Amino acid sequence: MPEISIILPLFQQSKQVEQLKEIYSLIREQHVFINEVIFVINNGDEKTYQAFKKIEDDYFKVIFISDGGWGKGLKEGVKHATGNWVLYTNSARTHFDELNQFLLQSDFTPKSIYKAKRKSRGILRKILSKILELEFALFSGVYQSDINGTPKLLEKALFNDLKLVENHVFIDSELTLKARNREVAFTDVPFYNYQRLEGKSTTTLKMVFFFMLQLPKKIRIWKSDV
């Protein structure tokens, strides 16, 4: 029986505390193998930390890191995880129904990675995602759909064995390249509702284009490390 630790990096999400508490309390009721939910408060976000600290208990755990980034939050969460499987996701866009179906469709085969393939997105996001897939394939020799799609679910030991170094948004691309190099199987799970719970996206077009410009250099570094 797997034991799953859910890792949720957070930034500027103090208003989502009650929504996230409700979603992951319901998830626990439906899936007895959920061991814990670890909220990782990124980039010294004191306001979000104080909001989530109020709900901390044996199931909801809260970690604060003064610097940060998506990748740093994931790695810090995995470091504290007690489960033998870890699931991480963009908590601002993950709804109960979708996550529940994702878990029901994952059969926990060892040395596998289960990931969302986002189906309901705006035209611009779909175009940018496709460009990223093609750029990644061109420079890495590996094609993978929706590289940044979350949730992702994998064994904690596999996550650690990949020795991921990225601290920011590049970590999903690094994970994909290193895992595919080891012939780890990826299973796509359709994910339809990816609307934000509240507020505006913290991802800007400037950040997306910076990512695309830097990706070839990053891939060369990762390939030298596999």
Order of alpha helices (4+ residues) and beta strands (2+ residues): beta-alpha-beta-alpha-beta-alpha-beta-alpha-beta-alpha-beta-alpha-alpha-beta-alpha
